Structure formats: structure tokens, C-alpha cells
Amino acid sequence: MNRGNQVFQFRPAWDLSVYFDGACPLCMREVNYYRRHDNSGHIRWVDIAAPDFDAVEEGLDPKRVHEVMHVKNYRGRVYTELDAFLAIWRVLPRQRKWRFLKIIVRTPGIYWLLTKLYRLFARNRYRLTGRCRNGDCTITPHQPA
């Protein structure tokens, strides 16, 4: 809505959409941990492994969303990889552990190392979680039903 020079953007009930691989047991463990702490419902949880998930409809690259963690804020800004986790920690209830983790992760050398480790995990999560098919561990997006 536009009034003069002011533009009003209606804010949805959630601050973030978190796109996660619901078929990944390790990913689900992490997501369930965050869900337990999201008492105010600030996060919309979107399972990219669900048959009706459509990355294009969500404004995301269908291949990339299956390769790394994605988070989108209510204004449409997309965070990936380690920045996605930082975005989640920002909206969870204020606790010492989140502040501590943000400080540690943002340390330049630590951020670089954790980014490399995250990419290694993301690239190999099918192999690590026993989801390879006939020796093929390629992560491929599915088409929505």
C-alpha cells in the first residue's frame, strides 16, 4: 500500500521461512531442536523433500535449494549456508547460547572454517545419511506433484 511517499509492507505472521531437507535425519534433528525453541512461531518451516514443495513458487533456485540450507526473511532476502543459521539464531528467543554462537561463528577464521565444513557436509549429506541410490549420491531436486 502506498500513501504519498510512504510504502507500507504488510508483515506476515512469521519472520523467516526455513527451507530444510525433511528426508535428512541429521537435518531433521537440527530443525526439531530449533522448532522446540521457536515458541512464538516466528519461523515457517518448509520441507523441501515434501512432494508438493515448489522452489520456483517460493522464489528459490530449484537446484541450489537442494544443495544448501536456505532461509528467507519476510522481506524476501535469502540467506544460505552458515548465514542461514545465523538468521535462525537471530529470531529465536534471546538466550546466551545464541549470542555466544553468533559471536563465535562471526569470528573471521572460524566463519571461514565452519563454512568449509558446512559445504563438505551439505555436499555429502546423502552419503552420510545412507540415502545414496545404486551408488549414486547426487543431490537432485524433485519436481512438485
PyMOL commands that place a pseudoatom at each C-alpha (Angstrom):
pseudoatom trace, name=CA, resn=MET, resi=1, chain=A, elem=C, hetatm=0, pos=[0.000, 0.000, 0.000]
pseudoatom trace, name=CA, resn=ASN, resi=2, chain=A, elem=C, hetatm=0, pos=[1.358, 3.445, -0.913]
pseudoatom trace, name=CA, resn=ARG, resi=3, chain=A, elem=C, hetatm=0, pos=[0.404, 6.655, 0.915]
pseudoatom trace, name=CA, resn=GLY, resi=4, chain=A, elem=C, hetatm=0, pos=[2.180, 9.604, -0.610]
pseudoatom trace, name=CA, resn=ASN, resi=5, chain=A, elem=C, hetatm=0, pos=[5.869, 8.787, -0.403]
pseudoatom trace, name=CA, resn=GLN, resi=6, chain=A, elem=C, hetatm=0, pos=[5.457, 6.060, 2.221]
pseudoatom trace, name=CA, resn=VAL, resi=7, chain=A, elem=C, hetatm=0, pos=[5.293, 2.430, 1.188]
pseudoatom trace, name=CA, resn=PHE, resi=8, chain=A, elem=C, hetatm=0, pos=[3.724, 0.048, 3.661]
pseudoatom trace, name=CA, resn=GLN, resi=9, chain=A, elem=C, hetatm=0, pos=[4.626, -3.606, 3.528]
pseudoatom trace, name=CA, resn=PHE, resi=10, chain=A, elem=C, hetatm=0, pos=[2.340, -5.959, 5.349]
pseudoatom trace, name=CA, resn=ARG, resi=11, chain=A, elem=C, hetatm=0, pos=[4.360, -8.256, 7.547]
pseudoatom trace, name=CA, resn=PRO, resi=12, chain=A, elem=C, hetatm=0, pos=[3.326, -11.908, 7.666]
pseudoatom trace, name=CA, resn=ALA, resi=13, chain=A, elem=C, hetatm=0, pos=[2.888, -13.778, 10.938]
pseudoatom trace, name=CA, resn=TRP, resi=14, chain=A, elem=C, hetatm=0, pos=[6.380, -15.265, 10.575]
pseudoatom trace, name=CA, resn=ASP, resi=15, chain=A, elem=C, hetatm=0, pos=[9.792, -13.611, 10.324]
pseudoatom trace, name=CA, resn=LEU, resi=16, chain=A, elem=C, hetatm=0, pos=[11.593, -16.370, 8.432]
pseudoatom trace, name=CA, resn=SER, resi=17, chain=A, elem=C, hetatm=0, pos=[10.906, -19.270, 6.113]
pseudoatom trace, name=CA, resn=VAL, resi=18, chain=A, elem=C, hetatm=0, pos=[13.408, -22.038, 6.729]
pseudoatom trace, name=CA, resn=TYR, resi=19, chain=A, elem=C, hetatm=0, pos=[13.835, -24.500, 3.861]
pseudoatom trace, name=CA, resn=PHE, resi=20, chain=A, elem=C, hetatm=0, pos=[15.113, -27.837, 5.150]
pseudoatom trace, name=CA, resn=ASP, resi=21, chain=A, elem=C, hetatm=0, pos=[15.599, -31.370, 3.867]
pseudoatom trace, name=CA, resn=GLY, resi=22, chain=A, elem=C, hetatm=0, pos=[12.980, -33.353, 5.755]
pseudoatom trace, name=CA, resn=ALA, resi=23, chain=A, elem=C, hetatm=0, pos=[14.381, -36.632, 4.416]
pseudoatom trace, name=CA, resn=CYS, resi=24, chain=A, elem=C, hetatm=0, pos=[17.755, -35.983, 6.071]
pseudoatom trace, name=CA, resn=PRO, resi=25, chain=A, elem=C, hetatm=0, pos=[17.866, -37.412, 9.616]
pseudoatom trace, name=CA, resn=LEU, resi=26, chain=A, elem=C, hetatm=0, pos=[20.702, -35.102, 10.712]
pseudoatom trace, name=CA, resn=CYS, resi=27, chain=A, elem=C, hetatm=0, pos=[18.943, -32.072, 9.238]
pseudoatom trace, name=CA, resn=MET, resi=28, chain=A, elem=C, hetatm=0, pos=[15.700, -33.055, 10.983]
pseudoatom trace, name=CA, resn=ARG, resi=29, chain=A, elem=C, hetatm=0, pos=[17.457, -33.358, 14.329]
pseudoatom trace, name=CA, resn=GLU, resi=30, chain=A, elem=C, hetatm=0, pos=[18.680, -29.770, 13.977]
pseudoatom trace, name=CA, resn=VAL, resi=31, chain=A, elem=C, hetatm=0, pos=[15.319, -28.473, 12.718]
pseudoatom trace, name=CA, resn=ASN, resi=32, chain=A, elem=C, hetatm=0, pos=[13.424, -30.173, 15.543]
pseudoatom trace, name=CA, resn=TYR, resi=33, chain=A, elem=C, hetatm=0, pos=[15.787, -28.579, 18.056]
pseudoatom trace, name=CA, resn=TYR, resi=34, chain=A, elem=C, hetatm=0, pos=[15.070, -25.126, 16.600]
pseudoatom trace, name=CA, resn=ARG, resi=35, chain=A, elem=C, hetatm=0, pos=[11.325, -25.823, 16.438]
pseudoatom trace, name=CA, resn=ARG, resi=36, chain=A, elem=C, hetatm=0, pos=[11.287, -26.544, 20.162]
pseudoatom trace, name=CA, resn=HIS, resi=37, chain=A, elem=C, hetatm=0, pos=[12.843, -23.115, 20.782]
pseudoatom trace, name=CA, resn=ASP, resi=38, chain=A, elem=C, hetatm=0, pos=[10.561, -21.229, 18.380]
pseudoatom trace, name=CA, resn=ASN, resi=39, chain=A, elem=C, hetatm=0, pos=[7.822, -20.803, 20.974]
pseudoatom trace, name=CA, resn=SER, resi=40, chain=A, elem=C, hetatm=0, pos=[6.436, -17.650, 19.365]
pseudoatom trace, name=CA, resn=GLY, resi=41, chain=A, elem=C, hetatm=0, pos=[6.069, -19.133, 15.892]
pseudoatom trace, name=CA, resn=HIS, resi=42, chain=A, elem=C, hetatm=0, pos=[8.470, -16.713, 14.206]
pseudoatom trace, name=CA, resn=ILE, resi=43, chain=A, elem=C, hetatm=0, pos=[9.604, -19.364, 11.738]
pseudoatom trace, name=CA, resn=ARG, resi=44, chain=A, elem=C, hetatm=0, pos=[7.711, -21.016, 8.897]
pseudoatom trace, name=CA, resn=TRP, resi=45, chain=A, elem=C, hetatm=0, pos=[9.223, -24.463, 8.340]
pseudoatom trace, name=CA, resn=VAL, resi=46, chain=A, elem=C, hetatm=0, pos=[9.228, -25.642, 4.710]
pseudoatom trace, name=CA, resn=ASP, resi=47, chain=A, elem=C, hetatm=0, pos=[10.253, -29.210, 3.891]
pseudoatom trace, name=CA, resn=ILE, resi=48, chain=A, elem=C, hetatm=0, pos=[11.992, -29.246, 0.504]
pseudoatom trace, name=CA, resn=ALA, resi=49, chain=A, elem=C, hetatm=0, pos=[11.660, -33.058, 0.400]
pseudoatom trace, name=CA, resn=ALA, resi=50, chain=A, elem=C, hetatm=0, pos=[7.843, -32.835, 0.518]
pseudoatom trace, name=CA, resn=PRO, resi=51, chain=A, elem=C, hetatm=0, pos=[6.205, -33.920, -2.756]
pseudoatom trace, name=CA, resn=ASP, resi=52, chain=A, elem=C, hetatm=0, pos=[4.341, -30.620, -3.110]
pseudoatom trace, name=CA, resn=PHE, resi=53, chain=A, elem=C, hetatm=0, pos=[7.365, -28.358, -2.499]
pseudoatom trace, name=CA, resn=ASP, resi=54, chain=A, elem=C, hetatm=0, pos=[7.925, -25.987, -5.427]
pseudoatom trace, name=CA, resn=ALA, resi=55, chain=A, elem=C, hetatm=0, pos=[11.156, -23.974, -5.219]
pseudoatom trace, name=CA, resn=VAL, resi=56, chain=A, elem=C, hetatm=0, pos=[10.158, -21.676, -8.075]
pseudoatom trace, name=CA, resn=GLU, resi=57, chain=A, elem=C, hetatm=0, pos=[6.888, -20.832, -6.324]
pseudoatom trace, name=CA, resn=GLU, resi=58, chain=A, elem=C, hetatm=0, pos=[8.957, -19.912, -3.248]
pseudoatom trace, name=CA, resn=GLY, resi=59, chain=A, elem=C, hetatm=0, pos=[11.244, -17.723, -5.370]
pseudoatom trace, name=CA, resn=LEU, resi=60, chain=A, elem=C, hetatm=0, pos=[14.241, -20.045, -4.977]
pseudoatom trace, name=CA, resn=ASP, resi=61, chain=A, elem=C, hetatm=0, pos=[16.573, -21.814, -7.388]
pseudoatom trace, name=CA, resn=PRO, resi=62, chain=A, elem=C, hetatm=0, pos=[15.344, -25.452, -7.564]
pseudoatom trace, name=CA, resn=LYS, resi=63, chain=A, elem=C, hetatm=0, pos=[18.852, -26.929, -7.787]
pseudoatom trace, name=CA, resn=ARG, resi=64, chain=A, elem=C, hetatm=0, pos=[20.556, -24.673, -5.226]
pseudoatom trace, name=CA, resn=VAL, resi=65, chain=A, elem=C, hetatm=0, pos=[17.854, -25.069, -2.544]
pseudoatom trace, name=CA, resn=HIS, resi=66, chain=A, elem=C, hetatm=0, pos=[18.593, -28.800, -2.518]
pseudoatom trace, name=CA, resn=GLU, resi=67, chain=A, elem=C, hetatm=0, pos=[22.328, -28.224, -2.226]
pseudoatom trace, name=CA, resn=VAL, resi=68, chain=A, elem=C, hetatm=0, pos=[22.498, -25.943, 0.840]
pseudoatom trace, name=CA, resn=MET, resi=69, chain=A, elem=C, hetatm=0, pos=[20.302, -24.621, 3.641]
pseudoatom trace, name=CA, resn=HIS, resi=70, chain=A, elem=C, hetatm=0, pos=[18.142, -21.633, 2.680]
pseudoatom trace, name=CA, resn=VAL, resi=71, chain=A, elem=C, hetatm=0, pos=[16.321, -19.123, 4.848]
pseudoatom trace, name=CA, resn=LYS, resi=72, chain=A, elem=C, hetatm=0, pos=[14.199, -16.259, 3.529]
pseudoatom trace, name=CA, resn=ASN, resi=73, chain=A, elem=C, hetatm=0, pos=[13.073, -13.348, 5.668]
pseudoatom trace, name=CA, resn=TYR, resi=74, chain=A, elem=C, hetatm=0, pos=[9.643, -11.742, 5.340]
pseudoatom trace, name=CA, resn=ARG, resi=75, chain=A, elem=C, hetatm=0, pos=[11.063, -9.074, 3.033]
pseudoatom trace, name=CA, resn=GLY, resi=76, chain=A, elem=C, hetatm=0, pos=[12.362, -11.713, 0.629]
pseudoatom trace, name=CA, resn=ARG, resi=77, chain=A, elem=C, hetatm=0, pos=[16.067, -11.613, 1.471]
pseudoatom trace, name=CA, resn=VAL, resi=78, chain=A, elem=C, hetatm=0, pos=[17.595, -15.085, 1.140]
pseudoatom trace, name=CA, resn=TYR, resi=79, chain=A, elem=C, hetatm=0, pos=[20.368, -16.372, 3.386]
pseudoatom trace, name=CA, resn=THR, resi=80, chain=A, elem=C, hetatm=0, pos=[22.244, -19.583, 2.603]
pseudoatom trace, name=CA, resn=GLU, resi=81, chain=A, elem=C, hetatm=0, pos=[24.767, -21.880, 4.218]
pseudoatom trace, name=CA, resn=LEU, resi=82, chain=A, elem=C, hetatm=0, pos=[26.142, -20.555, 7.530]
pseudoatom trace, name=CA, resn=ASP, resi=83, chain=A, elem=C, hetatm=0, pos=[24.318, -17.234, 7.127]
pseudoatom trace, name=CA, resn=ALA, resi=84, chain=A, elem=C, hetatm=0, pos=[21.049, -19.202, 7.151]
pseudoatom trace, name=CA, resn=PHE, resi=85, chain=A, elem=C, hetatm=0, pos=[21.848, -20.499, 10.629]
pseudoatom trace, name=CA, resn=LEU, resi=86, chain=A, elem=C, hetatm=0, pos=[22.790, -17.009, 11.822]
pseudoatom trace, name=CA, resn=ALA, resi=87, chain=A, elem=C, hetatm=0, pos=[19.406, -15.756, 10.580]
pseudoatom trace, name=CA, resn=ILE, resi=88, chain=A, elem=C, hetatm=0, pos=[17.621, -18.512, 12.518]
pseudoatom trace, name=CA, resn=TRP, resi=89, chain=A, elem=C, hetatm=0, pos=[19.545, -17.731, 15.702]
pseudoatom trace, name=CA, resn=ARG, resi=90, chain=A, elem=C, hetatm=0, pos=[18.570, -14.046, 15.383]
pseudoatom trace, name=CA, resn=VAL, resi=91, chain=A, elem=C, hetatm=0, pos=[14.839, -14.792, 15.608]
pseudoatom trace, name=CA, resn=LEU, resi=92, chain=A, elem=C, hetatm=0, pos=[14.910, -17.480, 18.270]
pseudoatom trace, name=CA, resn=PRO, resi=93, chain=A, elem=C, hetatm=0, pos=[14.216, -16.289, 21.816]
pseudoatom trace, name=CA, resn=ARG, resi=94, chain=A, elem=C, hetatm=0, pos=[17.159, -14.370, 23.228]
pseudoatom trace, name=CA, resn=GLN, resi=95, chain=A, elem=C, hetatm=0, pos=[19.386, -16.746, 25.102]
pseudoatom trace, name=CA, resn=ARG, resi=96, chain=A, elem=C, hetatm=0, pos=[23.054, -16.678, 25.965]
pseudoatom trace, name=CA, resn=LYS, resi=97, chain=A, elem=C, hetatm=0, pos=[23.811, -19.697, 23.812]
pseudoatom trace, name=CA, resn=TRP, resi=98, chain=A, elem=C, hetatm=0, pos=[22.567, -17.985, 20.606]
pseudoatom trace, name=CA, resn=ARG, resi=99, chain=A, elem=C, hetatm=0, pos=[24.574, -14.817, 21.339]
pseudoatom trace, name=CA, resn=PHE, resi=100, chain=A, elem=C, hetatm=0, pos=[27.638, -16.900, 22.116]
pseudoatom trace, name=CA, resn=LEU, resi=101, chain=A, elem=C, hetatm=0, pos=[27.265, -18.951, 18.922]
pseudoatom trace, name=CA, resn=LYS, resi=102, chain=A, elem=C, hetatm=0, pos=[26.838, -15.797, 16.806]
pseudoatom trace, name=CA, resn=ILE, resi=103, chain=A, elem=C, hetatm=0, pos=[29.998, -14.287, 18.283]
pseudoatom trace, name=CA, resn=ILE, resi=104, chain=A, elem=C, hetatm=0, pos=[31.997, -17.482, 17.716]
pseudoatom trace, name=CA, resn=VAL, resi=105, chain=A, elem=C, hetatm=0, pos=[30.688, -18.070, 14.185]
pseudoatom trace, name=CA, resn=ARG, resi=106, chain=A, elem=C, hetatm=0, pos=[31.293, -14.470, 13.083]
pseudoatom trace, name=CA, resn=THR, resi=107, chain=A, elem=C, hetatm=0, pos=[34.960, -14.645, 14.034]
pseudoatom trace, name=CA, resn=PRO, resi=108, chain=A, elem=C, hetatm=0, pos=[36.686, -14.412, 10.611]
pseudoatom trace, name=CA, resn=GLY, resi=109, chain=A, elem=C, hetatm=0, pos=[38.806, -17.585, 10.756]
pseudoatom trace, name=CA, resn=ILE, resi=110, chain=A, elem=C, hetatm=0, pos=[36.047, -19.574, 12.445]
pseudoatom trace, name=CA, resn=TYR, resi=111, chain=A, elem=C, hetatm=0, pos=[33.424, -18.375, 9.926]
pseudoatom trace, name=CA, resn=TRP, resi=112, chain=A, elem=C, hetatm=0, pos=[35.660, -19.462, 7.044]
pseudoatom trace, name=CA, resn=LEU, resi=113, chain=A, elem=C, hetatm=0, pos=[36.355, -22.885, 8.608]
pseudoatom trace, name=CA, resn=LEU, resi=114, chain=A, elem=C, hetatm=0, pos=[32.716, -23.551, 9.514]
pseudoatom trace, name=CA, resn=THR, resi=115, chain=A, elem=C, hetatm=0, pos=[31.625, -22.526, 6.017]
pseudoatom trace, name=CA, resn=LYS, resi=116, chain=A, elem=C, hetatm=0, pos=[34.046, -25.051, 4.509]
pseudoatom trace, name=CA, resn=LEU, resi=117, chain=A, elem=C, hetatm=0, pos=[32.862, -27.763, 6.918]
pseudoatom trace, name=CA, resn=TYR, resi=118, chain=A, elem=C, hetatm=0, pos=[29.197, -26.964, 6.220]
pseudoatom trace, name=CA, resn=ARG, resi=119, chain=A, elem=C, hetatm=0, pos=[29.773, -27.174, 2.452]
pseudoatom trace, name=CA, resn=LEU, resi=120, chain=A, elem=C, hetatm=0, pos=[31.514, -30.518, 2.911]
pseudoatom trace, name=CA, resn=PHE, resi=121, chain=A, elem=C, hetatm=0, pos=[28.577, -31.830, 4.943]
pseudoatom trace, name=CA, resn=ALA, resi=122, chain=A, elem=C, hetatm=0, pos=[25.966, -30.429, 2.528]
pseudoatom trace, name=CA, resn=ARG, resi=123, chain=A, elem=C, hetatm=0, pos=[27.694, -31.999, -0.478]
pseudoatom trace, name=CA, resn=ASN, resi=124, chain=A, elem=C, hetatm=0, pos=[27.895, -35.382, 1.255]
pseudoatom trace, name=CA, resn=ARG, resi=125, chain=A, elem=C, hetatm=0, pos=[24.702, -35.485, 3.304]
pseudoatom trace, name=CA, resn=TYR, resi=126, chain=A, elem=C, hetatm=0, pos=[23.136, -38.219, 1.140]
pseudoatom trace, name=CA, resn=ARG, resi=127, chain=A, elem=C, hetatm=0, pos=[26.175, -40.413, 1.676]
pseudoatom trace, name=CA, resn=LEU, resi=128, chain=A, elem=C, hetatm=0, pos=[26.377, -39.564, 5.402]
pseudoatom trace, name=CA, resn=THR, resi=129, chain=A, elem=C, hetatm=0, pos=[22.704, -40.358, 5.965]
pseudoatom trace, name=CA, resn=GLY, resi=130, chain=A, elem=C, hetatm=0, pos=[22.573, -43.524, 3.836]
pseudoatom trace, name=CA, resn=ARG, resi=131, chain=A, elem=C, hetatm=0, pos=[20.390, -42.079, 1.076]
pseudoatom trace, name=CA, resn=CYS, resi=132, chain=A, elem=C, hetatm=0, pos=[22.530, -42.949, -1.945]
pseudoatom trace, name=CA, resn=ARG, resi=133, chain=A, elem=C, hetatm=0, pos=[20.742, -44.958, -4.621]
pseudoatom trace, name=CA, resn=ASN, resi=134, chain=A, elem=C, hetatm=0, pos=[22.685, -47.620, -6.500]
pseudoatom trace, name=CA, resn=GLY, resi=135, chain=A, elem=C, hetatm=0, pos=[25.947, -45.924, -5.538]
pseudoatom trace, name=CA, resn=ASP, resi=136, chain=A, elem=C, hetatm=0, pos=[24.707, -42.531, -6.786]
pseudoatom trace, name=CA, resn=CYS, resi=137, chain=A, elem=C, hetatm=0, pos=[24.876, -39.857, -4.114]
pseudoatom trace, name=CA, resn=THR, resi=138, chain=A, elem=C, hetatm=0, pos=[23.973, -36.943, -6.355]
pseudoatom trace, name=CA, resn=ILE, resi=139, chain=A, elem=C, hetatm=0, pos=[21.620, -34.457, -4.736]
pseudoatom trace, name=CA, resn=THR, resi=140, chain=A, elem=C, hetatm=0, pos=[18.872, -33.727, -7.241]
pseudoatom trace, name=CA, resn=PRO, resi=141, chain=A, elem=C, hetatm=0, pos=[15.730, -31.654, -6.874]
pseudoatom trace, name=CA, resn=HIS, resi=142, chain=A, elem=C, hetatm=0, pos=[12.393, -33.314, -7.422]
pseudoatom trace, name=CA, resn=GLN, resi=143, chain=A, elem=C, hetatm=0, pos=[9.536, -31.889, -9.425]
pseudoatom trace, name=CA, resn=PRO, resi=144, chain=A, elem=C, hetatm=0, pos=[6.419, -30.907, -7.444]
pseudoatom trace, name=CA, resn=ALA, resi=145, chain=A, elem=C, hetatm=0, pos=[3.379, -33.140, -7.834]
for i in range(1, 145): cmd.bond("trace and resi %d" % i, "trace and resi %d" % (i + 1))
show_as sticks, trace
zoom trace
